[in-house]
Amino acid sequence: MLNTKKNLAIIFFIVLIDIIGFGIIIPLLPYLVSSLGKNAFAIGILMAIYPFMQFLFSPVWGKLSDKYGRRPFLLLSLLGSILAHTLFAFSSTYTFLFIARALAGFFGASISSATAYVADISKPEDRTKRMGFIGAAFGLGFVLGPALGGAFGVLGQHLGQAPPFGQQFAALMAGVICLFNFIFAFFFLEESLVNLKKTEKFRIKDIWHNTKLLVIIDALKLPIIGKFLIMGWLFSLAMVHMEVSLFLLMKERFDWSLLQSSLGFAYIGLIMAISQGGLVRVLASRWGERKLLFIGLVCSGLALSGIALSYSVGPLVFFITLLGFAYSFFQPAFNGSLSLLSKKSEQGERMGLSQSISSLGRIVGSVLAGWLYSKYGMESPFLIGTLYTFIAIYIYKSIYLHLPGKKQ
């Protein structure tokens, strides 16, 4: 019998350390790509390849983890992160940076196994609260990751002669952190699935079926799930416009250094960690998933438009604070609702599907945000992101009565 609290704490720690490694890389991208003479569109392409690989392979990892267990694929993901971050650290051309991010996305696709792990060890009525707990690991990882990325970058600049060495040193530290995470998971992580489906055959064409997007097309045909997933995709699209553009806006409009920009992004993660670690669990019990989804969408729209129009630090801090709360309300409620709308045997596949939809938003959003920033200026990605949230609210209204409410 699994000790639920113990294993929830272990998966929390594993996800936290993995996201710290990922978060270290994020603030380095604009500076490394700029040092190679590339523009915002090139940054968008580099940021798009990671979710593109996740989009292709998340359903595969999810389906395989339903059959063979969560543990082996979580361990494989951590090993892959070590390889990807190390390659990134030693990349001296845009091509190798691209390959490193592609590998990171491929192995990072199995994070769907972590959310399915939480669903496995949680009662239906506890899933949204538990998803919020894991969301806190993401939030805290995005606090510590970018902050460490900036700190390691400054340290590396003192250690090396060439300007890019600081960023390369920080990426290498991300690989070292992931190595320690793998060792911890190998010795402490237990399997969450008691009855694995080893009697079922898993054919190559099943994997082809997943990678060819048919699983997503099939899901979009479902009357409620389809609209629900489109709503989540639009929210993801809006958020990635912020992720691609915010570092550039901080750098160009406010003339912030790598460390200052990293701390600014870490602040958003701090808001996410605090709110998802406690506030979301309380509000999920009091309000239910439906209200949290709506509040998250409204707040994100207000925050994105506010960031676009901020020309001093005070308003910028206010609106990125609001954005942190918006994400904290929406994402756990989205995953929790999707879990409650799914059968127990579908949890891994649906969590993989959720990540694929999110990754699709990141693919399109990263490229589009980079193009908008380069073509129409720094405000445009945020204002277009606001438009996405308005459309998502319209879809939300059309499926409102079918979503899990307070009583569920």
C-alpha positions as CSV (number, residue, x, y, z in Angstrom):
1,M,0.0,0.0,0.0
2,L,1.5,3.3,-1.0
3,N,2.0,6.0,1.6
4,T,0.1,8.9,-0.2
5,K,1.6,11.8,1.7
6,K,5.1,10.4,1.4
7,N,4.9,9.8,-2.3
8,L,3.2,13.1,-3.0
9,A,6.1,14.8,-1.2
10,I,8.6,12.7,-3.3
11,I,6.9,13.5,-6.6
12,F,6.7,17.2,-5.5
13,F,10.5,17.3,-4.9
14,I,11.3,15.5,-8.2
15,V,9.1,17.9,-10.2
16,L,10.5,20.9,-8.3
17,I,14.1,20.0,-9.1
18,D,13.3,19.2,-12.7
19,I,11.6,22.6,-13.2
20,I,14.5,24.3,-11.5
21,G,16.8,22.9,-14.1
22,F,14.4,24.0,-16.9
23,G,14.0,27.4,-15.3
24,I,17.7,28.0,-15.2
25,I,17.8,27.7,-19.0
26,I,14.9,30.1,-19.8
27,P,16.6,33.4,-19.0
28,L,19.7,32.4,-20.8
29,L,18.0,31.9,-24.2
30,P,17.5,35.6,-25.2
31,Y,21.0,36.5,-24.2
32,L,22.7,33.5,-25.9
33,V,20.7,33.9,-29.1
34,S,21.4,37.7,-29.1
35,S,25.1,37.0,-28.7
36,L,24.9,35.0,-31.9
37,G,23.4,38.0,-33.8
38,K,19.9,36.6,-34.0
39,N,16.6,38.5,-33.4
40,A,13.4,37.9,-31.5
41,F,12.0,35.6,-34.2
42,A,15.0,33.3,-33.8
43,I,14.4,33.2,-30.1
44,G,10.8,32.3,-30.7
45,I,11.9,29.4,-33.0
46,L,14.3,28.1,-30.4
47,M,11.6,28.3,-27.7
48,A,9.1,26.5,-30.0
49,I,11.2,23.4,-30.6
50,Y,11.0,22.3,-27.0
51,P,7.1,22.2,-26.9
52,F,7.0,20.9,-30.5
53,M,8.8,17.7,-29.3
54,Q,6.6,17.6,-26.2
55,F,3.5,17.9,-28.4
56,L,4.6,14.9,-30.5
57,F,5.5,12.6,-27.7
58,S,3.5,13.5,-24.6
59,P,0.6,11.2,-25.6
60,V,3.1,8.4,-26.3
61,W,4.7,8.8,-22.9
62,G,1.3,9.0,-21.2
63,K,0.0,5.8,-23.0
64,L,3.2,3.9,-22.3
65,S,3.1,4.9,-18.6
66,D,-0.5,3.7,-18.4
67,K,0.8,0.3,-19.5
68,Y,4.3,0.0,-18.0
69,G,4.1,2.3,-15.1
70,R,5.0,5.9,-14.2
71,R,8.4,5.3,-12.6
72,P,10.5,4.1,-15.6
73,F,9.4,7.0,-17.8
74,L,10.0,9.6,-15.1
75,L,13.5,8.3,-14.6
76,L,14.1,8.3,-18.4
77,S,12.9,11.9,-18.5
78,L,15.4,12.9,-15.8
79,L,18.3,11.2,-17.7
80,G,17.3,13.0,-20.9
81,S,17.3,16.3,-19.1
82,I,20.9,15.8,-18.0
83,L,22.0,15.0,-21.6
84,A,20.1,18.0,-23.1
85,H,21.3,20.6,-20.6
86,T,24.9,19.4,-20.9
87,L,24.7,19.7,-24.7
88,F,23.2,23.1,-24.4
89,A,26.1,24.2,-22.2
90,F,28.7,23.3,-24.8
91,S,26.8,24.6,-27.8
92,S,28.6,27.4,-29.7
93,T,26.2,27.7,-32.7
94,Y,22.5,28.3,-33.1
95,T,22.2,24.8,-34.7
96,F,23.5,23.0,-31.6
97,L,21.3,25.1,-29.3
98,F,18.4,24.0,-31.4
99,I,19.3,20.3,-31.1
100,A,19.8,20.6,-27.4
101,R,16.3,22.2,-26.9
102,A,14.8,19.5,-29.1
103,L,16.3,16.7,-26.9
104,A,15.0,18.5,-23.8
105,G,11.5,18.6,-25.3
106,F,11.6,15.0,-26.2
107,F,12.5,13.8,-22.8
108,G,10.5,16.5,-21.1
109,A,7.4,15.0,-22.7
110,S,7.1,12.5,-19.9
111,I,6.2,15.1,-17.3
112,S,2.7,14.0,-18.1
113,S,3.6,10.8,-16.1
114,A,4.1,13.1,-13.1
115,T,0.6,14.5,-13.3
116,A,-0.8,11.1,-13.9
117,Y,1.2,9.9,-10.9
118,V,-0.7,12.4,-8.7
119,A,-4.0,11.3,-10.2
120,D,-3.1,7.7,-9.4
121,I,-2.6,8.3,-5.7
122,S,-5.5,10.8,-5.2
123,K,-9.2,10.4,-4.6
124,P,-11.4,12.1,-7.3
125,E,-12.5,14.9,-4.9
126,D,-8.8,15.6,-4.0
127,R,-7.3,15.7,-7.5
128,T,-7.6,19.5,-8.2
129,K,-6.2,20.3,-4.7
130,R,-3.3,17.8,-5.4
131,M,-2.7,19.2,-8.9
132,G,-2.4,22.6,-7.2
133,F,0.2,21.1,-4.9
134,I,2.2,19.9,-7.9
135,G,1.5,23.3,-9.5
136,A,3.3,24.8,-6.5
137,A,6.3,22.7,-7.4
138,F,6.2,24.3,-10.9
139,G,5.8,27.7,-9.3
140,L,8.7,27.3,-6.9
141,G,10.8,25.8,-9.6
142,F,10.2,28.9,-11.7
143,V,11.2,31.0,-8.6
144,L,14.5,29.3,-8.0
145,G,15.3,28.3,-11.6
146,P,15.5,31.7,-13.2
147,A,17.0,33.2,-10.1
148,L,19.7,30.6,-10.1
149,G,20.1,31.0,-13.9
150,G,20.9,34.7,-13.4
151,A,23.2,34.0,-10.4
152,F,25.1,31.2,-12.1
153,G,25.4,33.5,-15.2
154,V,27.0,36.3,-13.1
155,L,29.3,33.8,-11.4
156,G,30.3,32.3,-14.8
157,Q,31.1,35.8,-16.2
158,H,33.6,36.2,-13.3
159,L,35.1,32.8,-14.0
160,G,35.4,33.0,-17.8
161,Q,36.9,35.4,-20.3
162,A,34.4,35.2,-23.2
163,P,31.0,36.9,-22.6
164,P,28.9,33.7,-23.4
165,F,30.7,31.7,-20.8
166,G,28.4,32.9,-18.0
167,Q,25.4,31.5,-19.7
168,Q,27.1,28.3,-20.6
169,F,28.2,27.8,-17.0
170,A,24.7,28.3,-15.8
171,A,23.4,25.7,-18.3
172,L,26.0,23.2,-17.1
173,M,24.8,23.7,-13.5
174,A,21.3,22.9,-14.7
175,G,22.7,19.5,-15.9
176,V,24.4,18.9,-12.6
177,I,21.1,19.6,-10.7
178,C,19.2,17.2,-12.9
179,L,21.9,14.5,-12.2
180,F,21.2,14.8,-8.4
181,N,17.5,14.7,-9.1
182,F,17.9,11.4,-11.1
183,I,19.8,9.8,-8.2
184,F,17.1,10.8,-5.7
185,A,14.3,9.5,-7.9
186,F,16.1,6.2,-8.6
187,F,16.3,5.4,-4.9
188,F,13.1,6.9,-3.5
189,L,10.4,7.0,-6.2
190,E,7.8,4.1,-6.0
191,E,5.5,2.9,-8.7
192,S,2.0,4.4,-8.4
193,L,0.1,1.9,-10.6
194,V,-0.7,-1.4,-8.9
195,N,-2.4,-3.1,-11.8
196,L,-0.4,-2.5,-14.9
197,K,-1.9,-3.5,-18.2
198,K,0.8,-5.9,-19.2
199,T,-1.6,-8.3,-20.9
200,E,-2.4,-5.7,-23.6
201,K,-0.3,-5.4,-26.7
202,F,1.2,-2.1,-27.4
203,R,1.9,-1.9,-31.2
204,I,4.1,0.4,-33.1
205,K,1.1,1.7,-35.0
206,D,-0.4,2.8,-31.6
207,I,2.7,5.1,-31.2
208,W,2.3,6.3,-34.8
209,H,-1.4,6.9,-34.0
210,N,-0.4,9.2,-31.2
211,T,2.4,11.0,-32.9
212,K,0.2,11.7,-36.0
213,L,-2.1,13.8,-33.9
214,L,-5.1,11.5,-34.4
215,V,-5.5,11.2,-30.6
216,I,-5.9,15.0,-30.4
217,I,-8.3,15.1,-33.4
218,D,-10.4,12.4,-31.8
219,A,-10.5,14.2,-28.5
220,L,-11.5,17.5,-30.2
221,K,-14.5,15.7,-31.8
222,L,-15.9,15.1,-28.3
223,P,-18.5,17.8,-27.6
224,I,-17.4,18.9,-24.2
225,I,-13.8,17.7,-24.0
226,G,-13.1,19.2,-27.5
227,K,-14.2,22.8,-26.5
228,F,-12.5,22.4,-23.1
229,L,-9.2,21.5,-24.8
230,I,-9.5,24.5,-27.2
231,M,-10.0,26.8,-24.2
232,G,-6.9,25.4,-22.6
233,W,-4.9,25.8,-25.8
234,L,-5.9,29.5,-26.1
235,F,-4.8,30.1,-22.5
236,S,-1.5,28.4,-23.2
237,L,-1.1,30.5,-26.4
238,A,-1.6,33.7,-24.3
239,M,0.9,32.6,-21.6
240,V,3.6,31.7,-24.0
241,H,3.3,35.1,-25.7
242,M,4.3,36.5,-22.3
243,E,7.1,34.0,-21.7
244,V,8.8,34.8,-25.0
245,S,8.4,38.5,-24.9
246,L,8.7,39.5,-21.2
247,F,12.5,39.0,-21.0
248,L,13.0,41.0,-24.1
249,L,10.6,43.8,-22.8
250,M,12.5,43.9,-19.5
251,K,15.8,44.0,-21.4
252,E,14.9,46.6,-24.0
253,R,12.3,48.9,-22.3
254,F,13.7,48.9,-18.8
255,D,17.4,48.1,-19.6
256,W,17.5,45.3,-17.1
257,S,20.5,42.9,-16.8
258,L,20.4,39.1,-17.0
259,L,20.2,38.9,-13.2
260,Q,17.5,41.6,-12.9
261,S,15.4,40.0,-15.6
262,S,15.9,36.6,-14.0
263,L,14.7,37.9,-10.6
264,G,11.7,39.5,-12.3
265,F,10.7,36.2,-13.8
266,A,11.4,34.4,-10.6
267,Y,9.0,36.8,-8.9
268,I,6.2,35.5,-11.1
269,G,7.1,32.0,-10.0
270,L,7.1,33.0,-6.4
271,I,3.5,34.2,-6.7
272,M,2.6,30.9,-8.4
273,A,4.2,28.9,-5.7
274,I,2.6,30.7,-2.8
275,S,-0.9,30.7,-4.4
276,Q,-0.8,27.1,-5.7
277,G,0.7,25.8,-2.5
278,G,-2.1,27.0,-0.3
279,L,-4.6,29.5,-1.7
280,V,-5.7,27.4,-4.7
281,R,-6.4,24.3,-2.5
282,V,-8.7,26.5,-0.3
283,L,-10.4,28.1,-3.2
284,A,-10.9,24.8,-5.0
285,S,-12.9,23.5,-2.0
286,R,-14.8,26.7,-1.6
287,W,-15.6,27.7,-5.2
288,G,-14.9,24.7,-7.3
289,E,-13.1,24.3,-10.7
290,R,-15.6,26.4,-12.7
291,K,-15.0,29.6,-10.8
292,L,-11.3,29.2,-10.7
293,L,-11.2,28.7,-14.5
294,F,-13.2,31.9,-15.1
295,I,-11.2,34.0,-12.7
296,G,-7.9,32.8,-14.2
297,L,-9.0,33.7,-17.7
298,V,-10.2,37.2,-16.7
299,C,-7.1,38.0,-14.7
300,S,-4.8,36.8,-17.4
301,G,-6.5,39.1,-20.0
302,L,-6.2,42.1,-17.7
303,A,-2.6,41.3,-16.8
304,L,-1.4,40.9,-20.4
305,S,-2.9,44.2,-21.6
306,G,-1.5,45.9,-18.5
307,I,2.0,44.7,-19.1
308,A,1.9,46.0,-22.7
309,L,1.0,49.5,-21.4
310,S,3.5,49.6,-18.4
311,Y,6.3,52.1,-18.8
312,S,7.4,52.2,-15.2
313,V,8.4,49.4,-12.7
314,G,5.4,49.9,-10.4
315,P,2.7,49.0,-12.9
316,L,4.8,46.2,-14.4
317,V,5.2,44.6,-11.0
318,F,1.4,44.9,-10.3
319,F,0.5,43.2,-13.6
320,I,3.0,40.4,-13.5
321,T,1.7,39.7,-9.9
322,L,-1.8,39.5,-11.3
323,L,-0.6,37.2,-14.1
324,G,1.0,34.9,-11.6
325,F,-2.3,34.5,-9.7
326,A,-4.1,34.0,-13.1
327,Y,-2.0,31.1,-14.0
328,S,-2.2,29.6,-10.5
329,F,-6.0,29.7,-10.6
330,F,-6.4,28.4,-14.2
331,Q,-3.9,25.6,-14.6
332,P,-4.7,23.3,-11.6
333,A,-8.4,23.8,-12.2
334,F,-7.9,22.9,-15.9
335,N,-6.0,19.7,-15.1
336,G,-8.3,18.8,-12.2
337,S,-11.4,19.3,-14.4
338,L,-9.9,17.2,-17.2
339,S,-9.1,14.4,-14.7
340,L,-12.7,14.5,-13.4
341,L,-14.1,14.4,-16.9
342,S,-12.0,11.2,-17.7
343,K,-12.2,7.6,-16.7
344,K,-9.6,6.1,-14.4
345,S,-8.0,4.1,-17.2
346,E,-7.6,7.3,-19.3
347,Q,-5.8,9.4,-16.7
348,G,-2.3,9.0,-18.2
349,E,-3.4,9.5,-21.7
350,R,-5.6,12.5,-20.9
351,M,-2.8,14.1,-18.9
352,G,-0.5,13.5,-21.9
353,L,-3.2,15.0,-24.1
354,S,-3.4,18.1,-21.8
355,Q,0.4,18.6,-22.1
356,S,0.2,18.1,-25.9
357,I,-2.5,20.8,-26.2
358,S,-0.4,23.1,-24.0
359,S,2.7,22.3,-26.1
360,L,0.8,23.1,-29.3
361,G,0.0,26.5,-27.8
362,R,3.7,26.9,-27.0
363,I,4.8,25.9,-30.5
364,V,2.4,28.4,-32.3
365,G,2.7,31.0,-29.6
366,S,6.5,31.1,-29.5
367,V,6.9,31.5,-33.2
368,L,4.1,34.0,-33.4
369,A,5.3,36.0,-30.4
370,G,8.8,36.3,-31.8
371,W,7.4,37.4,-35.2
372,L,5.0,39.9,-33.7
373,Y,7.8,41.3,-31.5
374,S,10.2,41.7,-34.4
375,K,7.5,43.0,-36.8
376,Y,5.1,45.1,-34.8
377,G,6.9,46.0,-31.6
378,M,7.1,44.8,-28.0
379,E,3.5,45.5,-27.1
380,S,1.9,43.4,-29.8
381,P,2.5,39.9,-28.3
382,F,0.8,40.9,-25.1
383,L,-2.2,42.6,-26.7
384,I,-2.8,39.6,-29.0
385,G,-2.5,37.4,-26.0
386,T,-5.3,39.4,-24.4
387,L,-7.5,38.7,-27.4
388,Y,-6.9,34.9,-27.0
389,T,-8.2,35.1,-23.4
390,F,-11.4,36.8,-24.6
391,I,-12.1,34.0,-27.0
392,A,-11.4,31.5,-24.3
393,I,-13.9,33.1,-22.0
394,Y,-16.5,32.8,-24.8
395,I,-15.8,29.1,-25.1
396,Y,-15.9,28.7,-21.3
397,K,-19.4,30.2,-21.2
398,S,-20.6,27.7,-23.8
399,I,-19.6,24.7,-21.6
400,Y,-20.0,26.2,-18.2
401,L,-22.8,23.8,-17.0
402,H,-20.8,20.7,-17.9
403,L,-17.7,21.6,-15.9
404,P,-17.1,20.3,-12.4
405,G,-18.4,22.6,-9.8
406,K,-18.1,23.0,-6.0
407,K,-20.2,20.0,-5.1
408,Q,-17.9,17.6,-7.1
